[in-house]
Amino acid sequence: MRARISITVLVCAGALALAPAAHARDAIVESFDGTPIVTHFFPAPGLERGERAPTILIGHGWGGTGATSPPADVAAAGYNVLTWDARGFGGSGGTVMIDHPRFEGRDVSSLIDYVAKQPEAQRDRRRDPRVGMSGGSYGGGVQFLAAARDPRIDAITPTIAWHDLLSSLYPRASVKAGWDLALIGVGIPTSVALGVFSPAGIQPGHQSEHFYNTVVGGLATGQLPASELPWFRAHGPDFLLKRIKAPTLIAQGTVDTLFDLDQAHRNFMALRSRGIPLKMMWFCGGHGVCTVEGDGAIAIGDSDHVQKRRLQWFDRYLKGKRRTRTGPAFEWIDQNGRWHRSGAYPLRRTGSLAGTGAGLVPLVPGINPGSGILVAALPDPLAPIKVPVAARGGERVVGSPRVKLTYTTAGIATTRTDGLTHVYGQIVDKDRNVILGNQATPIPIRLDGERHTISTTLTRVASVGTAAGYELQLLGQSDLFDPQRAVGAVNVKALKVTLPTTRARRR
């Protein structure tokens, strides 16, 4: 067996080999508030005079710009393509509002108005072009916002997007320090420097001060400034999903430590009640480090299999090809690079694996060099508590592990004022000596010396059974998160971990 490693950070889904398109044209689209949005329109190749085709809007990732050529496979499939520099990035004007429904969401409506005027654009009505959306990360999140407010969008395929920013960037009152620093660093060049060269004239773009204030405050104290919480809550798309009517294919990365599988799960469950065509795919990639084993089909980043399903989705719901097969409701890839399938999501739980333990977790201010890197958790050979979980052959561990622990504490906080600290739970695949999904989950701990019992889930994972089994590691620090800000210890008197198992078919 051999391992293959890929790092996919803030990429635009569907960014495959690019091909030139005839009659492509650039434009400056004026958004609702006068902000100039730099766009690129690529008619479908081979269109004769008077012929029209559906149009796919492809958004870029955080810190990116709109592609200046269409993806070859999308063009070959007979679609027009429109790309754009998101507000505040590249040559577009305005402030980066982090996919806010009142700003970036409304910008998309202005782009659709532009598409409706293009002679190559298929239209359902005069101002209603046949439109789908694609893109990953930043270009994935905007699809939910746009589809919730503009019913002209006929199909969306959001990839590695989020459900709400607070639970993804700051889960359980913790700070994802590594990703906060990365987002600031990646976003600055295209939100500041490139605006100087904008075809719309110099555009002094920048990122929202709310974002800067939150990152600085979180990194300084370990807590979010209370004054900034309403701004993050206003982004959604959690509270907007009830408005979406467009058929939706959600793709998420199993090793994505910025927008994890829980974010995709919550989006899916919210949309399921809408009664719209809905599909979920989990691939090995996203914001993080993908390590897979084996010589079979391997999905890294935005895989060929996911892109194939995406185009099938557009053929079915944009071109109206009713016989097009879009695959089962749920497809996911395991750590060996093999795809599994199910006619329903979520999978029905058929059993569980469990382990118990106890011990003392020291709370030492600072970082733990053995707990991982800024975007991925690693097994810690010096983890203070290790709980073995035996496995039986053939299980598929898919879903949210659950941890129940009873503890007391002795110690004090250094900078936090809310009386909280965190310990971190992570599941080790003992066969491969890797953390499932590269995920470490913060578990809030009260520093009051009292006895507490907490039952909580860890971040959703997907794995086939291993011969050596699994191990829960409980740590006082993970480098995915803010450094430990307490001094003392957590005395874990009882600890139980349960891994959900299920059955699914191989592809």
C-alpha positions in Angstrom: 0.0 0.0 0.0 1.2 3.5 -0.5 0.0 6.8 0.9 -0.7 9.9 -1.1 -0.9 13.3 0.5 -2.5 16.4 -0.8 -3.2 19.8 0.8 -6.2 21.6 -0.6 -6.6 25.0 1.0 -9.4 27.4 -0.1 -9.7 26.2 -3.6 -12.5 26.8 -6.1 -14.3 23.6 -6.8 -14.4 22.6 -10.4 -11.1 24.3 -11.2 -9.9 21.6 -13.6 -8.0 22.0 -16.8 -9.0 25.2 -18.5 -9.7 25.7 -22.2 -10.1 28.8 -24.3 -13.6 29.8 -25.3 -14.6 31.8 -28.5 -16.3 35.1 -28.1 -15.5 35.4 -24.4 -15.9 38.9 -23.0 -15.2 40.8 -19.9 -17.6 43.3 -18.2 -17.9 45.5 -15.2 -21.3 44.8 -13.6 -22.6 47.5 -11.3 -24.1 45.9 -8.2 -27.1 47.1 -6.2 -25.1 49.8 -4.3 -23.0 50.9 -7.3 -20.0 48.6 -6.5 -18.2 47.5 -9.7 -17.9 43.7 -10.0 -15.3 42.4 -12.5 -16.8 39.6 -14.5 -15.9 37.2 -17.3 -18.5 35.6 -19.6 -17.7 32.5 -21.7 -20.4 31.3 -24.2 -20.7 27.6 -24.6 -18.4 26.4 -27.5 -20.1 25.7 -30.8 -23.2 27.7 -30.3 -24.6 28.9 -33.7 -26.1 32.3 -34.1 -29.4 32.4 -32.2 -28.7 29.2 -30.1 -28.7 29.5 -26.4 -27.4 27.4 -23.4 -27.8 27.4 -19.6 -25.2 29.4 -17.7 -23.2 28.2 -14.7 -21.8 30.9 -12.3 -18.5 29.7 -10.8 -17.3 31.5 -7.7 -13.8 31.5 -6.4 -12.3 30.6 -3.0 -11.3 33.0 -0.3 -8.4 35.2 -1.5 -9.0 34.2 -5.1 -10.2 35.9 -8.2 -12.6 34.8 -11.0 -11.1 32.4 -13.5 -10.2 34.0 -16.8 -10.9 30.8 -18.8 -13.8 28.3 -18.3 -13.3 24.8 -17.0 -12.8 22.6 -20.0 -15.3 19.9 -18.9 -18.0 22.5 -18.2 -17.5 24.1 -21.5 -17.5 20.8 -23.3 -20.7 19.8 -21.6 -22.4 22.7 -23.4 -22.7 25.4 -20.7 -22.0 29.1 -20.7 -19.8 30.1 -17.8 -19.6 33.3 -15.8 -16.9 34.0 -13.3 -16.3 37.1 -11.2 -14.0 38.7 -8.6 -16.1 38.7 -5.4 -16.7 42.0 -3.7 -13.5 43.5 -2.3 -11.2 40.8 -4.0 -9.2 41.2 -7.2 -10.5 44.0 -9.4 -13.9 44.3 -7.9 -14.7 47.2 -5.6 -16.2 47.3 -2.1 -15.3 45.7 1.2 -15.0 41.9 1.7 -18.1 41.2 3.9 -17.4 37.4 4.1 -20.4 36.3 2.0 -23.0 38.4 3.7 -26.5 38.0 2.4 -27.0 41.7 2.1 -23.8 42.2 0.1 -22.2 39.3 -1.7 -25.6 37.6 -1.9 -27.1 40.6 -3.7 -24.1 40.9 -5.9 -25.0 37.5 -7.4 -28.5 38.8 -8.4 -26.8 41.6 -10.3 -24.7 39.0 -12.1 -27.9 37.1 -13.0 -29.4 40.4 -14.4 -26.3 40.6 -16.6 -26.6 37.0 -17.8 -30.2 37.6 -18.7 -29.1 40.2 -21.3 -26.5 37.9 -23.0 -27.6 36.6 -26.4 -26.2 33.1 -25.7 -28.1 32.7 -22.4 -31.1 30.4 -22.3 -34.0 32.1 -20.5 -37.1 30.8 -18.9 -38.6 34.3 -19.0 -37.4 37.7 -20.1 -35.3 38.5 -17.0 -34.9 34.9 -15.8 -32.0 33.0 -17.3 -31.5 29.3 -16.8 -28.7 29.5 -14.2 -26.8 27.1 -12.0 -23.9 27.8 -9.5 -20.7 26.0 -8.7 -17.6 26.8 -6.6 -15.9 25.8 -3.4 -15.3 27.4 0.0 -16.1 31.1 -0.4 -17.6 30.3 -3.8 -19.6 27.5 -2.1 -21.1 29.6 0.7 -22.3 32.3 -1.6 -24.5 29.8 -3.4 -26.7 29.2 -0.3 -27.1 33.0 0.2 -27.9 33.7 -3.4 -30.3 30.8 -3.9 -32.2 31.8 -0.7 -32.8 35.3 -2.0 -33.1 34.9 -5.8 -35.5 32.2 -7.1 -34.1 32.5 -10.6 -31.2 30.2 -9.6 -32.2 26.7 -10.8 -29.5 24.4 -9.3 -26.6 24.8 -6.9 -23.6 22.6 -6.0 -22.0 24.2 -3.0 -18.7 22.6 -2.1 -16.7 22.8 1.3 -19.1 25.5 2.5 -20.4 26.3 6.0 -23.7 26.3 7.9 -22.9 29.2 10.2 -19.6 31.1 10.7 -19.6 31.0 14.5 -19.8 27.2 14.9 -17.3 26.7 12.1 -14.7 29.3 13.0 -15.3 29.4 16.7 -16.7 26.0 17.8 -17.9 25.7 21.4 -16.4 29.0 22.5 -13.0 28.1 21.2 -10.8 29.8 18.6 -9.4 28.1 15.5 -6.2 30.0 15.8 -4.5 28.3 12.8 -7.3 29.0 10.4 -7.8 32.5 11.7 -4.2 33.4 10.8 -4.4 31.6 7.5 -7.6 33.4 6.4 -6.2 36.8 7.2 -2.9 36.1 5.4 -4.5 34.6 2.3 -7.1 37.3 2.0 -4.9 40.4 2.2 -3.1 40.2 -1.1 -6.2 40.0 -3.3 -8.4 42.2 -1.2 -5.8 45.1 -1.1 -3.1 44.9 -3.7 -4.9 43.7 -6.9 -7.5 46.5 -6.7 -4.8 48.9 -7.9 -5.0 47.2 -11.4 -8.8 47.0 -11.7 -10.2 47.6 -15.1 -12.9 49.6 -13.2 -10.2 52.0 -11.9 -8.3 51.8 -8.7 -10.4 49.9 -6.1 -9.1 50.2 -2.5 -10.7 47.0 -1.3 -10.2 45.6 2.1 -11.6 43.0 4.5 -14.3 43.9 7.0 -13.1 45.5 10.3 -15.5 43.1 12.1 -13.4 40.2 10.9 -10.1 41.8 11.9 -11.5 42.8 15.3 -12.7 39.3 16.0 -9.5 37.6 15.0 -7.3 40.0 17.0 -9.5 39.7 20.0 -9.8 36.0 19.9 -6.0 35.5 19.5 -5.3 37.9 22.3 -7.7 36.6 24.9 -9.0 33.3 23.7 -12.6 34.8 23.7 -14.6 36.5 20.9 -15.5 40.1 21.5 -19.2 40.0 22.4 -19.8 43.1 20.3 -18.9 41.2 17.1 -21.1 38.2 17.6 -24.3 39.7 16.0 -22.4 40.5 12.9 -21.2 36.9 12.4 -24.7 35.6 13.2 -26.2 37.8 10.5 -24.3 35.9 7.8 -26.1 32.6 7.7 -26.8 30.6 5.7 -28.4 28.6 8.6 -31.4 30.9 9.0 -31.8 31.3 5.2 -31.9 27.7 4.1 -35.7 27.5 4.5 -36.0 29.8 1.5 -34.1 27.6 -0.9 -36.0 25.9 -3.7 -33.2 25.0 -6.1 -32.0 21.4 -6.3 -28.9 21.1 -4.2 -25.8 18.9 -4.4 -23.6 19.3 -1.3 -20.0 18.1 -1.4 -17.8 18.3 1.7 -14.3 17.2 2.6 -13.8 14.4 5.1 -10.5 16.0 6.3 -11.7 19.6 6.2 -10.8 21.2 9.5 -12.2 24.6 8.6 -15.7 23.7 7.4 -16.1 20.1 8.7 -18.7 17.4 7.9 -20.9 18.7 10.6 -21.4 21.9 8.6 -22.6 19.9 5.6 -24.8 17.7 7.8 -26.6 20.7 9.2 -27.1 22.2 5.8 -28.5 18.9 4.4 -30.9 18.4 7.3 -32.2 21.9 7.0 -32.8 21.5 3.3 -34.3 18.0 3.6 -37.5 19.5 5.0 -37.8 21.7 1.9 -38.7 18.7 -0.3 -36.2 19.6 -3.0 -33.9 17.3 -4.9 -30.9 16.8 -2.6 -27.7 14.9 -2.6 -24.6 14.6 -0.3 -21.1 13.7 -1.2 -18.0 13.4 1.1 -14.6 13.4 -0.6 -11.1 13.4 0.7 -10.0 17.0 0.5 -11.2 20.5 1.3 -9.5 22.8 3.8 -6.9 20.4 5.2 -4.5 17.5 4.5 -5.7 14.4 2.6 -3.9 11.1 3.3 -5.4 8.0 1.6 -4.1 4.5 1.1 -4.4 2.0 -1.7 -4.2 1.8 -5.4 -7.9 2.1 -6.2 -9.9 5.2 -7.0 -8.5 8.1 -5.0 -10.3 11.4 -4.5 -8.0 14.2 -3.6 -9.3 17.8 -3.5 -12.1 18.3 -5.8 -12.2 14.7 -7.3 -13.1 13.7 -10.8 -16.0 11.6 -9.3 -17.5 14.7 -7.6 -17.1 16.8 -10.7 -18.8 14.1 -12.8 -21.8 14.1 -10.4 -21.8 17.9 -10.4 -22.2 18.0 -14.2 -24.8 15.3 -14.1 -26.7 17.4 -11.6 -26.6 20.3 -14.0 -27.7 18.2 -16.9 -30.6 16.9 -14.9 -31.8 20.3 -13.4 -30.5 22.9 -15.9 -30.9 21.0 -19.2 -33.9 19.1 -18.0 -32.5 15.6 -19.0 -34.8 13.5 -16.9 -33.0 10.3 -17.7 -29.7 11.6 -16.4 -28.5 9.6 -13.4 -27.1 11.7 -10.6 -26.2 8.8 -8.3 -27.5 7.8 -4.9 -28.5 10.3 -2.2 -25.3 9.8 -0.3 -21.8 8.9 -1.5 -18.6 8.9 0.7 -15.0 7.9 0.4 -13.1 5.9 3.0 -9.5 6.2 4.2 -8.5 3.6 1.5 -9.8 5.7 -1.3 -12.9 3.5 -1.9 -16.3 5.0 -2.5 -19.5 3.9 -0.6 -23.1 4.6 -1.4 -26.5 4.7 0.2 -30.0 5.6 -1.0 -30.6 7.8 2.0 -28.8 10.3 4.2 -28.1 10.2 7.1 -27.1 6.6 7.3 -29.1 4.4 9.7 -27.0 3.5 12.8 -26.7 -0.3 13.1 -24.4 -0.6 16.1 -21.5 1.0 18.0 -18.0 0.5 19.2 -17.1 1.7 22.7 -14.3 2.2 25.2 -13.9 3.5 28.7 -11.1 5.1 30.7 -10.0 7.8 33.2 -7.0 9.9 34.0 -5.5 13.4 34.6 -5.2 16.0 31.9 -2.6 18.7 32.8 -3.5 22.3 31.8 -0.3 24.0 30.8 -0.4 27.4 29.1 1.0 27.5 25.6 1.1 25.1 22.7 1.6 21.3 22.5 4.1 20.6 19.7 2.9 17.0 19.5 -0.8 17.7 18.9 -0.7 18.5 15.2 -0.2 21.4 12.8 -2.2 24.5 12.3 -4.7 22.8 10.0 -4.6 19.2 10.9 -4.6 17.1 14.1 -1.9 14.4 14.6 -1.7 11.5 17.0 0.1 12.5 20.2 2.2 9.7 21.6 2.3 11.6 25.0 -1.5 12.1 25.2 -2.4 12.0 28.9 -5.5 9.9 28.4 -5.8 7.1 25.8 -8.9 5.0 25.6 -8.7 1.9 23.3 -11.7 1.0 21.2 -11.7 -2.5 19.8 -13.1 -3.0 16.3 -14.8 -5.9 14.6 -14.3 -6.6 10.9 -16.4 -4.9 8.4 -17.8 -2.0 10.4 -18.1 1.4 8.9 -17.7 4.2 11.4 -19.8 7.0 9.9 -21.2 9.9 12.0 -20.5 11.7 15.2 -18.5 9.9 18.0 -19.9 10.6 21.4 -17.9 11.3 24.6 -19.3 11.3 28.1 -17.0 12.4 30.9 -17.2 13.1 34.6 -14.6 15.5 35.9 -13.4 17.9 38.5 -10.8 20.7 38.0 -8.0 22.4 40.0 -6.7 25.5 38.4 -7.3 29.0 37.2 -7.7 30.8 33.8 -5.0 33.2 32.7 -6.8 35.5 30.2 -10.4 34.2 29.7 -13.0 35.8 31.9 -15.8 33.2 31.3 -14.5 30.5 33.6 -14.0 28.1 30.7 -11.1 26.2 29.2 -11.1 23.3 26.8 -9.7 19.8 26.5 -9.6 18.2 23.0 -10.8 14.8 21.9 -9.5 13.0 18.8 -9.9 9.5 17.4 -6.8 7.6 16.2 -7.0 5.0 13.4 -4.5 2.5 15.0 -3.9 0.7 11.7 -2.6 3.8 9.9 -1.7 5.9 13.0 -3.6 8.9 11.8 -6.5 10.9 13.3 -9.8 10.3 11.7 -10.6 13.2 9.5 -7.6 15.1 11.0 -10.2 16.4 13.5 -9.7 17.4 17.1 -12.9 18.6 18.9 -12.9 21.1 21.7 -14.7 20.1 24.9 -15.6 23.0 27.2 -14.4 22.5 30.8 -15.6 24.7 33.8 -12.8 25.8 36.0 -14.8 26.0 39.3 -13.6 22.9 41.1 -17.0 21.3 41.1 -17.9 17.9 39.8 -19.4 18.0 36.3 -20.6 15.5 33.8 -20.8 16.4 30.1 -22.0 14.3 27.2 -21.1 15.7 23.8 -20.3 14.7 20.3 -17.0 14.9 18.5 -16.7 16.1 14.9 -18.3 13.8 12.3 -16.0 11.3 10.7 -16.1 8.5 8.0 -14.0 5.4 8.2 -14.1 1.6 7.4 -13.2 -0.8 10.2 -9.6 -1.3 11.1 -7.9 -4.5 12.4 -6.1 -2.7 15.2 -9.1 -0.7 16.2 -9.3 2.9 17.4 -8.2 5.0 20.3 -9.6 8.1 21.8 -7.0 10.6 22.9 -7.9 13.4 25.3 -5.4 16.3 25.3 -5.0 19.6 27.1 -4.1 21.3 23.8 -4.5 21.0 20.1 -2.5 23.1 17.6 -5.7 23.5 15.6 -7.0 25.8 18.3 -6.0 28.6 20.6 -3.2 27.8 23.0 -4.2 26.6 26.5 -5.0 29.5 28.7 -5.4 27.8 32.1 -3.0 26.5 34.7 -4.0 23.3 36.6 -5.4 20.0 35.7 -8.7 18.2 34.8 -9.3 15.1 36.8 -11.4 12.8 34.5 -13.0 10.3 36.9 -15.0 8.5 34.2 -14.8 8.6 30.5 -16.7 6.7 27.8 -16.4 7.0 24.0 -18.9 5.5 21.5 -18.3 5.3 17.8 -21.4 4.9 15.6 -21.3 2.0 13.1 -23.5 1.5 10.0 -23.7 -0.4 6.8 -23.4 0.9 3.3 -22.7 -0.5 -0.2 -19.4 -0.2 -2.0 -19.6 1.6 -5.3 
